[in-house]
Amino acid sequence: MSDLPRNHFKHALAAMQLQRGLWCQIGDSLAAEMMAGAGYDWMLFDTEHSALDPASVLPLMQAAAPYPVSVIVRPPSLDVAVIKKLLDLGARTILVPMVQNAQEAALAVAAVRYPPRGIRGVAGATRAAGFGRIPGYHKHAHEETCLLVQVETVEAVAEIEAIAALEGVDGIFVGPADLAASLGYPGETGHPVVVAAVLDAIRRIRAAGKAPGVLAIDPALYDAAIEAGAVFVSKTLDLVALRRAISL
């Protein structure tokens, strides 16, 4: 559909093209605009572990809109109502945290699709629909909507193949921090057991035909994740980069 903006990130994942990104928690539109022009393929606005919410994410998405960077938004949980609001505000790629199994992944798929394919509530004059100016938006929105789900526990990692088998899941993100805690090593993402589990999960996701993703602040894990087959990757957060830059 020519009037529906192309989700370049979604199509890059389908082609297994490496996408490098930046994790963002700073709720300032000027900072978001600066980072949007930094050359990354994607930037993620995180409403799970920050003060951001749908209302404060909107100006950040608007600040990034003129730049050739794909925006991802992470809701705080698998909350259908919050996901609906983020989509209506213009988010076209959603990263759902703490998905434990195929049943929860299926709910996430339904949350980002209009009936009869899903359960997303229908509204007309939204930012996502060009304020009502995009003809056929509701029939075709799923074609350019990208869904990423996170596996972050021992139980979730065991379900990778079942989750990957679902049509509508575009990528699976491995969360090293929560997985480390689930494995009994909280705060130790560099522990050999954790690293081995993260890399094994990435290989299994890739073998199952879906794009794996990871946030790896440790440069060694970042490089190893790409070698293992990770497709959408990040090695820093805006707050971490700022902290490092201003440290004495």
N, C-alpha and C positions, 0 to 999 in steps of 0.2 A: 504493500500500500504506500504510494508515493508521499502522501501527506503525513504519515506517521514517522517521526524522526527515528533514524536508525540507531540502534543501541550497539555501538562499535565494540564495546566490551563483551557483550553477549556473543557476538559473531567471532570475536577473537578467541574466546574460550572454546567455541565449537570447533575452531581450526587448530586448537592447542598452541596458540601463539603466546609466547611469554609476555605477561603484563606486569609491569613494576609499579607499585603504588605507595601511597603515604597514608598512614593512619592519623586521623584528625580528631582532637578533643577540645580544641580552643574555640570558644563560641564568639569569635570576632570576625565580621564579614571582611574587613580589610586584610586580616591575616589569611583568611580563606582565599581571597582574590589573589594575594601574592603567591600562595602555595599552588593555586590552580595553574599559574603560569610558569611553574618551576620545571616542567618537562615530563612529569610523571604520566603514565598511561591512565591511572585511576587514583582517586582519593576517597577515603571512607570517612563519613561523619558518624561518630559513635555515640548513640544515645543510651547504650547499656552501662558503660563505665565512665560517665562524664555527667556534667550538669545539663547537657543538651537534651532537648525534647523536640517534638514536631514543630512547635512554633519558632524555636530558636534555630532549627535546622533550615527552615525556609530561606532566610536571608543568606545563609551560607551557600545553598544551592544556587540562588540567584547570582551571587558573587562569582561562582565558578562557571556559570552557564556560557559566557562568551569564549571560554577557553577550550582547546581540544583535549580535554581530560574527562574521563567518565566518572560520574559520581555514584558511589555506593552509600547506602544508609543502613546502619544496623539498629533495629528496634531493640528495646530492652529485653524482650522475650518473644516467644511465639504467641503473640497477642493479635488476633485477627483484626480487632478494631483499630489498634495502633498502626498495624501494617496498612490497612485501608487508608488511614489518614495520610501516612507518608507517601503512598502511591498517588493519592489525589493531589498532594502538594507538588508532585513532579518527580519523585524518586522512581527511577526505572530499573534499578538493581538493588535488591534487598538481601542482606546477610542476616539470617535468623540464627541466633545463638542457641546453644544447649539443645540441639535436636538429638533425641536419644534412640530413635528407631524409625522404621519405615512408616509407621502409622502417624507419627508426628511430622515426618517429612511430607507425607501426603496432605496433611492439614495445611502445611506451609504452602504447598503447591496450590491448593484450593483457595487460600487467602489472597493470592496474587492474581487470580483469574476470575473474570465475570462468569455468571451463569450462562449457559448450562455447564461450562467447564469447571466452575468453581463457585465460591461463595462471596466474592468481593462485592460489597455494596455499590450500587449504581448511583452516580451523580453526574449531572450534565456539564455545568459551567465551572469545571475544575481547571487548575493550572495544567494538570496532566493532559487534559483534553483540549488544550489551547483555548481555555475558557469557552468551550463549545464550538470552536472554529475548525476542529479536525473532524471531517466527515468520516463516519464509520469507526470512530475511535473505540467504542465499546466492543465491537466485533473483532477488532484486530489488535487490541492492546497487548494481548498475551504474546504476540509474535515478537515484540521488542521489549518485553519485560524479562529480566534476568533474575533467577532465584538461586541464591547460594545458601547452603545450610552448614552449620558448624557441628563437628563431632569433637567432643571435648572430655569424654570420660571413657573409662575402660569398657563400659557397657555399650556406649555409642560406637566406639571403634570396632567392636565385634559385629556391628550391624552395617558396616560400610557397604558390603555388596548388595544388601537388601535396599538400602537407601539409594544407591547408585542406579539400581534397576528401575527407579521411578521416572517415567516421562514427566518432564517439567522441572526437574532438578538440573540446573546448568553447571553447578560446581559444588564441591565439598571442601570446606575449610577445616583444617586441623588446628585446634587451639592448644599450643604447647603449655601455656600457664595452667589452665584447668586440668589438662591431661596429666601434667606433672603432679598436681595435687591428688588426682584420682589414683595415680600409681603409688602414692605414698611419699612423694618428694615435693611438697609444696615449696614454691619459690626456687626450685632447682631445675630450671628448664635445660640446663647444660649437663645434667646428670646423664651418664651413658645409657641407663635404662630408658630415660625419657627420650633422648635423642633417637635411640633405636626404634622406639614405639612411633615417634613422629614420622620418621623416614619410612618405616614399614607401612604406615597408614597412607602416606603419599603414594607409594608404589602400588598399593592395592586399589586406591581410588583411580589412578591412571589406568591400571589393568582392567578396571571395570568400565572404562570408557568415558569417565567424567573428569573434568578439570579439577585438579587439586590446588588448594591454596594454603598459605601459611604466613603468619607474622613471626619473623625470627630476628630479634635484635642482635643475637650473637652472630657475627659474620661467618663463623665456621658452619653453623647450622643453616644459615641463609644459603650459602653456596652449596652445601650438601643437599638441601631441599630442592634446589633447582636441578642438580644432577640426578636426583631421584625421580624427577618428573613434575615438580610443582609448576603450575602455569600462572597463577596470580599470586604475587609475592610482595611482601613489604619488609623492610629492615629497620624501620624507625617510626616513632610517633612524633607528632609536632611538639608535644611537651618535653619529650626526651631530648629531641634535637635542640630545643631552646635551652633546656637545663645544661646540656653539654656546652653550648656556645657561651653561656654566661658564667660558667663555673670558673673560679679562680685557680 
